[in-house]
Amino acid sequence: MGLMDASQKPHDRLAAWLADDMAAVNALIRTRMASEHAPRIPEVTAHLVEAGGKRLRPMLTLAAARLCGYAGDNHVKLAATVEFIHTATLLHDDVVDESERRRGRPTANLLWDNKSSVLVGDYLFARSFQLMVETGSLRVMDILANASAVIAEGEVLQLTAAQDLATTEAIYLTVVRGKTAALFAAATEVGAVISGVPEAQVLALRDYGDALGIAFQIVDDLLDYGGTDAAIGKNTGDDFRERKLTLPVIKAVAKADAEERAFWVRVIEKGDQHEGDLAHARALMAKHGAMEAARAEALAWVAKARAALAVMPEHPLRAMLDDLAGYVVARIA
Amino acid sequence: MGLMDASQKPHDRLAAWLADDMAAVNALIRTRMASEHAPRIPEVTAHLVEAGGKRLRPMLTLAAARLCGYAGDNHVKLAATVEFIHTATLLHDDVVDESERRRGRPTANLLWDNKSSVLVGDYLFARSFQLMVETGSLRVMDILANASAVIAEGEVLQLTAAQDLATTEAIYLTVVRGKTAALFAAATEVGAVISGVPEAQVLALRDYGDALGIAFQIVDDLLDYGGTDAAIGKNTGDDFRERKLTLPVIKAVAKADAEERAFWVRVIEKGDQHEGDLAHARALMAKHGAMEAARAEALAWVAKARAALAVMPEHPLRAMLDDLAGYVVARIA
């Protein structure tokens, strides 16, 4: 299949274009996840890192840097940094959510224990930190430090907003920026920063990552109510069981009559869930057009992501990033 | 009481000498532990930060910087950085150890939940990272990134070494460097680095922190078998219940006859503990001089810490750091 075969998924075309860079990133990840003293660390990390994740975030860093004409080797370090931060947050998320499956496989907290997931996550944070220091760029470190703070803050906010029917769409957006968009935005921004391109292009790539991440997370939250286990590799209905206030729920609750509201209070606030409640939740979302409305918001963010790319020079990678944004929502077309 | 009153504890004399700096550190900690979006964060952090901890690590950074004649304000940022890293590790440690008391109060994981402790810990790591980036010193970031990795690696090693009677004193030392000495050493080293003193003094202060940290942890592990609840503010016997292979246990196991070994296998490896087992463990340690031998090692590390200070110029802070090292072991005199 040719590199530019339009029938390929945008993600696969990016992967093909960036194949050499990604090979270097994967080699670096394997080297840096080792531990001289604690073999548990590479065991736990390998379980997750080699589970066939899409490596979307490191690919964004590589694509941004190459699109900006970068010719050094810090983009590989930063791509590995971003993947380590992502892997660390997954390990901690699975502890917090008490998840049992991730990427279609049992989670590390299930295979080993919560303790290992917490501590190996901390180790990967520290490793990511070492990697970014090696780039010698204070601005890059500033961006990634800020992203780390936004990620952790968003996770805490999600924790306290869960089970609270008063959660607004504004709070949801802050949570989504924390759990997904902050790292997407940092991933593309640092790729631009190390390339030394004009500020307008740095901001454009940051905005692209931010909007892409928000669209991606809205779609993920929609899939949790509409996908199949096979399609997304985790249990559909997880968010419902964990009583998370995601966008389709927020929209359905906003339009609920008294009887429907009592249902949401019971299943989300009180956590009193029975057989058939998930199907009823889906029916209420369909009745109020909550899924369609959420999908429309995802599409608006995709449009923002694409618009941000306009200031970038014409380049095959620009076209692929543009297609990638479109594809994010095509998952629920 | 005068600043130099020899009857004061060394720690109190340091605190008095560094009072203005520590006030600035405390103010900075309060500012930076805030969160615009997630009030849970300052709640959890305040519970721990304001529980009357000794602030030993930030004080080491301040003392090292002032001893080196530092006149800027990055020492305050780095002292806060070090305290944030320490607080983050305490939050995660209490989750991993399933602890219920810390500094004489219920732990955060007991008052809130494990989820909050994990995520607020992550937030504090990110905040520490932001603070150190503000100093603009790549060398400082390198030191603290490496210390973070050693800390996490040591924690994982402790996890896998627990319950394993084959744990050697060398493994114990690696664990201790991770859980305590790495941050002590980084705390003093960064204070010297920002001051721009000659390399020999940087290394001397790093070695001081390393040796002080090791002595401190050995004493802490001894106290867990010999102190009283009131004296150390946590439950005596915690390490025994958690089946940790600390130095006095390793030394007693090394000298055990067949019957004693069966006892250690039952209580540590199998975790089958009954009323009276802790007292019996103490008796076996006494019989084999394990406590005395461990204390002698702590004293040797104290001597190393003091010797490291020899290259520093004469200064009241040098005398206080010297006294501090002596005092660490005086706790079990």
Interface residues (C-beta under 8 A of the other chain):
Chain A: S35 E36 H37 A38 P39 R40 I41 T89 H92 V95 V96 N114 K115 S116 V118 L119 V120 D122 Y123 F125 A126 R127 F129 Q130 V133 G136 L138 M141 D142 A145 N146 S148 A149 I151 A152 E153 G154 E155 V156 L157 L159 T160 T174
Chain B: S35 E36 H37 A38 P39 R40 I41 T89 H92 V95 V96 N114 K115 S116 V118 L119 V120 D122 Y123 F125 A126 R127 F129 Q130 V133 G136 L138 M141 D142 A145 N146 S148 A149 I151 A152 E153 G154 E155 V156 L157 L159 T160 I171 T174
